[in-house]
């Protein structure tokens, strides 16, 4: 099959595609399109690797958005894949090179772990963010004083300046909720997180009031998992599932550890986490009762 151009997302020409969400998302989009072009031509990863003087493993990493792109490599691959239209090829190369640019979080690099940067990019591009949290209020719904108390309590070595940088970064992340095309956020929060006195009485009161306001937003679904739910499959720890408007991007499960994180996008892994999320949602109080539950907690304070 001879390709005169590059087909982008949903049949659009790639020159019209404007991927957003930072370099991680751009690399994923570029990689997925390179994979499509290769498979449509019936070319193996090994053959593609030979064309750019590299290994099969490098092609795997390029197609999964795990590394940056070199202009010569992309141009050679497009030639191998039969992309003959100079304008389409040039547009694709430009998009690939733009994927190498640092994300908006670049100025926070000193306090932003390497393993968390991909999540910040993915979060800013997601259409739907589903999250379960057992210990804290989800970061996108935290008040400034609550996040300062959480970060201060969790950090052993940060200076006051570094702590404030972390707070500013999280506040910047929250701006995604006020964008014209804000993602839908569906959060399930364990009752323990809402009763833990983070920062003291006034801080928690302000945080609960913030959650009441958030629960009334059309883009936010908030559920409380009560103590009486007992044991449940998410007790092993918090996690998030991100879904994107671009059909080229698979759902991604994010699981954070103390010094690292897991990013899972294999269908079987994602399905398992979605199954756990659905189970937790069914055990939690229905969304229409959330404000009532939060108001009751506020009266106790």
QUIDA-V357995 format. One record per residue. N is the residue number from 1. RES is the residue in one letter. SS is DSSP state (H for helix, E for strand, C for the rest). OMEGA is omega in radians with two decimals (999 if undefined). BURIAL is 1 if it has 16 or more other C-alpha atoms within 10 Angstrom, else 0. Layout:
n | res | ss | omega | burial
N | RES | SS | OMEGA | BURIAL
N | RES | SS | OMEGA | BURIAL
//
This chain:
n | res | ss | omega | burial
1 | X | C | -3.13 | 0
2 | X | C | -3.13 | 0
3 | X | E | 3.08 | 1
4 | X | C | 3.12 | 0
5 | X | C | 3.13 | 1
6 | X | C | 3.11 | 1
7 | X | E | -3.12 | 1
8 | X | C | -3.08 | 1
9 | X | H | 3.04 | 1
10 | X | H | 3.05 | 0
11 | X | H | 3.12 | 0
12 | X | C | 3.03 | 0
13 | X | E | -3.03 | 0
14 | X | H | -3.14 | 1
15 | X | H | -3.13 | 1
16 | X | H | -3.09 | 0
17 | X | C | 3.12 | 0
18 | X | C | -3.10 | 0
19 | X | C | 3.13 | 1
20 | X | C | 3.06 | 1
21 | X | C | 3.08 | 1
22 | X | C | -3.04 | 1
23 | X | H | -3.14 | 1
24 | X | H | -3.12 | 1
25 | X | H | 3.12 | 1
26 | X | H | 3.13 | 1
27 | X | H | 3.11 | 1
28 | X | H | 3.14 | 1
29 | X | H | 3.11 | 1
30 | X | H | -3.12 | 1
31 | X | H | -3.12 | 1
32 | X | H | 3.12 | 1
33 | X | H | 3.04 | 1
34 | X | H | 3.12 | 1
35 | X | H | -3.13 | 1
36 | X | H | -3.14 | 1
37 | X | H | -3.13 | 1
38 | X | H | -3.09 | 1
39 | X | H | 3.10 | 0
40 | X | H | 3.13 | 0
41 | X | C | -3.14 | 0
42 | X | C | -3.11 | 0
43 | X | C | 3.14 | 0
44 | X | C | 3.07 | 0
45 | X | H | 3.14 | 1
46 | X | H | 3.12 | 0
47 | X | H | 3.12 | 1
48 | X | H | 3.12 | 1
49 | X | H | 3.13 | 1
50 | X | H | -3.10 | 0
51 | X | H | 3.13 | 0
52 | X | C | 3.05 | 1
53 | X | C | -3.09 | 0
54 | X | C | -3.10 | 0
55 | X | C | 3.03 | 0
56 | X | H | -3.12 | 1
57 | X | H | 3.13 | 0
58 | X | H | 3.10 | 1
59 | X | H | 3.10 | 1
60 | X | H | -3.11 | 1
61 | X | H | 3.10 | 0
62 | X | H | -3.09 | 1
63 | X | H | 3.11 | 1
64 | X | C | 3.06 | 1
65 | X | C | -3.06 | 1
66 | X | C | 3.14 | 0
67 | X | C | 3.09 | 1
68 | X | C | -3.06 | 1
69 | X | C | 3.03 | 1
70 | X | C | -3.07 | 0
71 | X | H | -3.11 | 0
72 | X | H | -3.13 | 0
73 | X | H | -3.11 | 1
74 | X | H | 3.14 | 1
75 | X | H | -3.14 | 1
76 | X | H | 3.13 | 0
77 | X | H | 3.13 | 1
78 | X | H | 3.09 | 1
79 | X | H | 3.12 | 0
80 | X | H | -3.08 | 1
81 | X | C | 3.04 | 1
82 | X | C | 3.09 | 1
83 | X | E | -3.03 | 1
84 | X | C | -3.14 | 1
85 | X | C | -3.09 | 0
86 | X | H | -3.12 | 0
87 | X | H | 3.13 | 0
88 | X | H | 3.13 | 1
89 | X | H | -3.13 | 1
90 | X | H | 3.12 | 1
91 | X | H | 3.14 | 1
92 | X | H | 3.12 | 1
93 | X | H | 3.12 | 1
94 | X | H | 3.12 | 0
95 | X | H | 3.14 | 1
96 | X | H | -3.14 | 1
97 | X | H | 3.09 | 1
98 | X | H | 3.12 | 1
99 | X | C | 3.12 | 1
100 | X | C | -3.10 | 1
101 | X | C | 3.13 | 0
102 | X | C | -3.14 | 0
103 | X | C | -3.12 | 1
104 | X | H | -3.11 | 0
105 | X | H | -3.04 | 0
106 | X | H | -3.09 | 0
107 | X | H | 3.11 | 0
108 | X | H | -3.04 | 0
109 | X | C | -3.10 | 0
110 | X | C | -3.09 | 0
111 | X | C | -3.12 | 0
112 | X | C | -3.13 | 1
113 | X | C | 3.14 | 0
114 | X | H | -3.06 | 0
115 | X | H | -3.13 | 0
116 | X | H | -3.05 | 0
117 | X | H | 3.13 | 1
118 | X | H | -3.13 | 1
119 | X | H | 3.13 | 1
120 | X | H | 3.09 | 1
121 | X | H | -3.10 | 1
122 | X | H | -3.14 | 1
123 | X | H | -3.08 | 1
124 | X | H | 3.14 | 1
125 | X | H | -3.04 | 1
126 | X | E | 3.03 | 1
127 | X | E | 3.14 | 1
128 | X | E | 3.10 | 1
129 | X | E | 3.07 | 1
130 | X | E | -3.05 | 1
131 | X | E | 2.99 | 1
132 | X | E | 3.13 | 1
133 | X | E | -3.10 | 1
134 | X | C | -3.03 | 1
135 | X | C | -3.07 | 1
136 | X | C | 2.91 | 1
137 | X | C | 3.13 | 1
138 | X | C | -3.04 | 1
139 | X | H | -3.11 | 0
140 | X | H | -3.08 | 1
141 | X | H | -3.10 | 1
142 | X | C | 2.97 | 1
143 | X | C | -3.13 | 1
144 | X | H | -3.12 | 1
145 | X | H | 3.10 | 1
146 | X | H | -3.12 | 1
147 | X | H | 3.10 | 1
148 | X | H | 3.12 | 1
149 | X | H | 3.12 | 1
150 | X | H | -3.10 | 1
151 | X | H | 3.12 | 1
152 | X | H | 3.14 | 1
153 | X | H | -3.08 | 0
154 | X | H | -3.06 | 0
155 | X | C | 3.11 | 0
156 | X | C | -3.00 | 0
157 | X | C | -3.07 | 0
158 | X | C | 3.00 | 0
159 | X | C | 3.12 | 0
160 | X | H | 3.14 | 0
161 | X | H | 3.12 | 0
162 | X | H | 3.10 | 0
163 | X | H | -3.13 | 1
164 | X | H | 3.07 | 1
165 | X | H | 3.12 | 1
166 | X | H | 3.11 | 1
167 | X | H | -3.14 | 1
168 | X | H | 3.10 | 1
169 | X | H | -3.12 | 1
170 | X | H | 3.07 | 1
171 | X | H | 3.11 | 1
172 | X | H | 3.10 | 0
173 | X | H | -3.10 | 1
174 | X | H | -3.14 | 1
175 | X | H | 3.13 | 0
176 | X | H | -3.10 | 1
177 | X | H | -3.11 | 1
178 | X | H | 3.11 | 0
179 | X | C | 3.13 | 0
180 | X | C | 3.12 | 0
181 | X | C | -3.11 | 0
182 | X | C | 3.10 | 1
183 | X | C | 2.99 | 1
184 | X | E | 3.13 | 1
185 | X | E | 3.11 | 1
186 | X | E | -3.04 | 1
187 | X | E | 3.00 | 1
188 | X | E | -3.08 | 1
189 | X | E | 3.12 | 1
190 | X | E | 3.11 | 1
191 | X | H | 3.14 | 1
192 | X | H | -3.14 | 1
193 | X | H | -3.11 | 1
194 | X | H | -3.13 | 1
195 | X | H | 3.09 | 0
196 | X | C | -3.05 | 0
197 | X | C | 3.14 | 0
198 | X | C | 3.09 | 1
199 | X | C | 3.13 | 1
200 | X | C | -3.00 | 0
201 | X | H | -3.07 | 0
202 | X | H | 3.11 | 0
203 | X | H | -3.13 | 1
204 | X | H | 3.11 | 1
205 | X | H | 3.12 | 1
206 | X | H | 3.14 | 1
207 | X | H | 3.11 | 1
208 | X | H | 3.10 | 1
209 | X | H | 3.09 | 1
210 | X | H | 3.13 | 0
211 | X | H | 3.07 | 1
212 | X | H | 3.12 | 1
213 | X | H | -3.12 | 0
214 | X | H | -3.10 | 1
215 | X | H | -3.14 | 1
216 | X | C | -3.14 | 0
217 | X | C | -3.14 | 0
218 | X | C | -3.11 | 0
219 | X | C | -3.09 | 1
220 | X | E | 2.99 | 1
221 | X | E | -3.07 | 1
222 | X | E | 3.10 | 1
223 | X | E | 3.09 | 1
224 | X | E | 3.08 | 1
225 | X | E | -3.03 | 1
226 | X | C | 3.11 | 0
227 | X | H | -3.04 | 0
228 | X | H | 3.07 | 0
229 | X | H | 3.10 | 0
230 | X | C | -3.14 | 0
231 | X | C | -3.14 | 0
232 | X | C | -3.01 | 0
233 | X | C | -3.14 | 0
234 | X | C | -3.12 | 1
235 | X | C | 3.13 | 0
236 | X | C | 3.08 | 0
237 | X | C | -3.11 | 0
238 | X | C | 3.06 | 1
239 | X | E | 3.10 | 1
240 | X | E | 3.05 | 1
241 | X | E | -3.11 | 1
242 | X | E | 3.10 | 1
243 | X | E | -3.02 | 1
244 | X | E | 3.13 | 1
245 | X | C | -3.14 | 0
246 | X | C | -3.10 | 0
247 | X | C | 3.12 | 0
248 | X | C | -3.04 | 1
249 | X | C | 3.10 | 1
250 | X | C | 2.99 | 1
251 | X | C | 3.13 | 1
252 | X | E | 3.04 | 1
253 | X | E | 3.13 | 1
254 | X | E | 3.11 | 1
255 | X | E | -3.06 | 0
256 | X | E | 3.03 | 1
257 | X | C | -3.07 | 0
258 | X | C | -3.08 | 0
259 | X | C | -3.13 | 0
260 | X | C | 3.12 | 0
261 | X | E | 3.06 | 0
262 | X | E | 3.03 | 0
263 | X | E | -3.06 | 0
264 | X | E | 3.09 | 1
265 | X | C | 3.03 | 1
266 | X | C | -3.02 | 0
267 | X | H | -3.13 | 0
268 | X | H | 3.13 | 0
269 | X | H | -3.13 | 0
270 | X | H | -3.13 | 1
271 | X | H | 3.13 | 0
272 | X | H | 3.12 | 0
273 | X | H | 3.09 | 1
274 | X | H | 3.09 | 1
275 | X | H | 3.10 | 0
276 | X | H | 3.14 | 1
277 | X | H | 3.12 | 1
278 | X | H | 3.12 | 0
279 | X | H | -3.14 | 0
280 | X | H | 3.12 | 1
281 | X | H | 3.13 | 1
282 | X | H | 3.13 | 0
283 | X | H | -3.12 | 1
284 | X | C | 3.04 | 1
285 | X | C | -3.12 | 1
286 | X | C | -3.08 | 0
287 | X | H | -3.07 | 1
288 | X | H | 3.10 | 0
289 | X | H | -3.03 | 0
290 | X | H | -3.11 | 1
291 | X | H | 3.11 | 1
292 | X | H | 3.13 | 0
293 | X | H | 3.14 | 1
294 | X | H | 3.10 | 1
295 | X | H | 3.13 | 0
296 | X | H | 3.10 | 0
297 | X | H | 3.12 | 0
298 | X | H | 3.12 | 0
299 | X | H | 3.13 | 0
300 | X | C | -3.05 | 0
301 | X | C | 999 | 0
//
